[in-house]
Amino acid sequence: MKKAPLALAVLLGLSACASMNEPPPRPVVQSSPEVRVAQNRLHRLGYYNGPIDGIWGRETDGAVDRFQRFRGLPETGRLDEPTRIALRDTMPANPLQPSVVASVQERLTDVGFYSGPRDGTWGPATESGLRAFQRSRSLEPNGELTPATASALGFNPNDLREGSEMRAAGGYRREN
């Protein structure tokens, strides 16, 4: 009789050891809007080349590390507050000409999405106004002057010439 409990204990012990060698079940991975926005921004800034799917993976982690290192931020590898602010405020390497930005600001003012100065400086207020305009037109609200957004604003997306040249060429239309 003593052999049966001992055998059962050995079997249970072996079973527990076998299950320790098995990998744990994979967690369910969910897409995050915040991660998707960060991936999109990191891509536009040249730090990320992976899929913009909202899933935090090795590529996203590496891109955040590179961005933090380049910007002199603490290398936390997380989308902490300083990183989110720096991502929002960092401009792409090839910004638009100031006169083009002033024309965009003027157009956004005309259609009620921008109330800041028309100074030709692309900043958070211009980007925010452009995002609101994009949402109102069912465009991807990424805050970037994409060809679809330029067209919706009344610009010729193939000819974003400076200020008065653009208006004279018919690329800028005022809504009545």
Secondary structure, DSSP 8 states (H G I E B T S, - for coil): --HHHHHHHHHHHHHHHHHHHS----------HHHHHHHHHHHHTTS--S--SS---HHHHHHHHHHHHHHT----SS--HHHHHHHHH---SS---HHHHHHHHHHHHHTTS--S--SS---HHHHHHHHHHHHHTTS---SS--HHHHHHTT--TT----HHHHHHTT------
